[in-house]
Amino acid sequence: MKTIMIIDDEKSILEDIEKTLEQDDFKVVTVDNRRKAIELIEGDDENKFSLILIDTTIPDSKQPAFFSMTPGSKKDIDTIKEEDFLRKPFTKEQLVDFIKKKIE
């Protein structure tokens, strides 16, 4: 079972995503701020998480999105590709498809 960390300050979004992903056999860790997320990542084996989704906006845009990264990667958010983002709003199907592509 793959573990996904979701970081967003809106608890209702976290709850909806958690419910959706658990139905698709993912283990989900939700965090409502980046400080807690860093503590979890540093406190645990960073390989515990298959993918991390961070609430942000797309660079050079006001478009809200989730930025995807794998633990231990050293991506510079200004030099990443658009396919690293899941634009908001998204459907449940888009969310699951996006995550599956990222962890293949």
Residue pairs with C-beta under 8 A, 6 or more apart in sequence:
1 25
1 26
1 27
2 26
2 27
2 50
2 51
2 103
3 26
3 27
3 28
3 29
3 48
3 49
3 50
4 21
4 26
4 27
4 28
4 29
4 49
4 50
4 51
4 52
4 53
4 99
5 28
5 29
5 30
5 31
5 37
5 40
5 41
5 49
5 51
5 52
5 53
6 14
6 17
6 18
6 28
6 29
6 30
6 31
6 52
6 53
6 66
7 31
7 32
7 33
7 34
7 37
7 52
7 53
7 54
7 55
8 14
8 17
8 30
8 32
8 55
8 66
9 32
9 33
9 55
10 55
11 32
13 55
14 30
14 31
14 32
15 30
17 28
17 30
17 53
17 95
18 28
18 30
20 92
20 95
20 96
21 28
21 95
21 96
21 99
22 28
24 96
26 99
29 40
29 49
31 37
31 40
34 54
37 52
37 54
41 49
41 52
41 71
46 71
46 72
47 71
47 72
48 71
49 70
49 71
50 70
50 103
51 68
51 69
51 70
51 99
51 102
51 103
52 68
52 69
52 70
52 71
53 66
53 67
53 68
53 86
53 99
54 66
54 67
54 68
54 69
55 64
55 66
56 64
56 65
56 66
56 67
56 77
57 63
57 64
57 65
58 65
58 82
58 85
58 87
59 77
59 78
63 87
63 88
64 87
64 88
65 85
65 86
65 87
65 88
66 85
66 86
66 88
67 77
67 80
67 84
67 85
68 84
68 85
68 86
68 98
68 99
68 102
69 75
69 84
70 102
75 84
86 94
86 95
86 98
90 98
